Amino acid sequence: MKAALFAALGLMLGAAAPAAADAPAIEPTFWLPDAGSGWINFDPGDGGQVVIPVVVNGQPARALVDTGFDQLVLSKAFADAHHLALTPLNKPIGFGGASQTYATPGISLDIGAMRTTRPGALVVTDFDNVRNAGLNFDAVIGLALLARLEWQLDEDHHRFRFLPSHAEPIVGGTPVRLGPRGSRLVTTIGVNGAPLASAMIDLGSDDEVSVPPAVMQQAKVHVDTDLMAAGAGGAVVEPVGRLGSLTIGGLQVEGAHATSDAGWFPGDDIKALIGMGILQRYDLTVDVPAGMMKLTARTTPAIPRPKSTSGVQGASADGRLLIAHVMKNSPAEAAGLKAGDAICALDDKPMSQQLVDQHWGRAAPGTRYAVRLCDGTARQLVLRDFY
């Protein structure tokens, strides 16, 4: 009976697991055709994360595909711009700290050929901290959908699609066993020769690997520097070190870096996060109900992730590069630059984001720059590899 209904009408999807305390109980219900949602193109320039076009309440929007969220979430900026009614919920602790959540009713979310058949309530939260870090989206597609379907991420052609579970056999590539743990999607990995049985697959993270401080110490990861990263709750500075070895499902991953955050991790039982810094090296087929993921080497190898050779993290605006963080053991630290400094010129060229991206960001190690701060102070900066 169910097989016949499935073949004739497609798949009806309601809310996944029971919602967290204080969260809206009834999410939208969806209809997925037998052929799936169809391929949906995405921009590979969104920091490595997958941000796809969707339609929210009839309005075009952008949604982040994120296995680190257990629900469907709407950004407060989108809710405010469209005058949606908001009911305060709780303030859960996430990456970067606590952030206020709300509920809004009557939301429809169409994803390619997947259509909302009954609007429902969505969680709403403020993503301004992430937006300020350069990743812009209006909604998050979490495990409420991702845990009920098969889905494919084609990094070679920058496209994503949903399929009914078991629609395509997971053959070829490197199979990886998956298992839900609470509201997380986990597998077993090896870090520096030691197995970690609860590594979370996190498409919303642009990290390569992230581990708690205790695992960083146990795996004897040497800390080379640190990075500032932004989450919904704010900014965090994380130690960074290169891993000697990383294995996923028997696949050896070369040249991976690990970060560590002492302030937040998604549960004591989660020992690592695998982010898009690793996952974007492969085409993915994931069937959560079947408990399987397949990693397939890309036809076109991923472009190596950019590494800072200056140690300056910040954003440029109005002819100034305002430094948010100076990385440990970096040329910027050696030159005496510090957070809060504003750079107005490089080699007497007025500062702009284009100058940072095309001139500074692509310069070879050993390149020297005369840096002029906006207060008139001069610094000499010599770029080098430091992590």
Secondary structure as UniProt FT lines:
FT   HELIX           2..9
FT   STRAND          11..13
FT   TURN            21..22
FT   STRAND          29..32
FT   TURN            34..35
FT   STRAND          40..41
FT   TURN            44..48
FT   STRAND          51..56
FT   TURN            57..58
FT   STRAND          59..65
FT   TURN            67..68
FT   STRAND          73..75
FT   HELIX           76..81
FT   TURN            82..83
FT   STRAND          87..88
FT   STRAND          93..94
FT   TURN            95..96
FT   STRAND          97..98
FT   STRAND          101..107
FT   STRAND          109..111
FT   TURN            112..113
FT   STRAND          114..118
FT   STRAND          120..125
FT   HELIX           128..132
FT   TURN            133..134
FT   STRAND          139..141
FT   HELIX           143..146
FT   TURN            147..148
FT   STRAND          150..154
FT   TURN            155..158
FT   STRAND          159..163
FT   TURN            165..166
FT   STRAND          174..177
FT   STRAND          179..181
FT   TURN            182..183
FT   STRAND          184..191
FT   TURN            192..193
FT   STRAND          194..201
FT   TURN            203..204
FT   STRAND          209..211
FT   HELIX           213..218
FT   TURN            219..220
FT   STRAND          225..231
FT   TURN            232..233
FT   STRAND          234..242
FT   STRAND          246..248
FT   TURN            249..250
FT   STRAND          251..253
FT   STRAND          257..260
FT   TURN            268..269
FT   STRAND          272..274
FT   HELIX           276..279
FT   TURN            280..281
FT   STRAND          282..287
FT   TURN            288..291
FT   STRAND          292..297
FT   STRAND          312..317
FT   TURN            318..319
FT   STRAND          320..326
FT   TURN            328..329
FT   HELIX           331..334
FT   TURN            335..336
FT   TURN            339..340
FT   STRAND          342..346
FT   TURN            347..348
FT   STRAND          349..350
FT   HELIX           353..355
FT   HELIX           356..360
FT   TURN            361..362
FT   TURN            365..366
FT   STRAND          368..373
FT   TURN            374..375
FT   STRAND          378..382
//
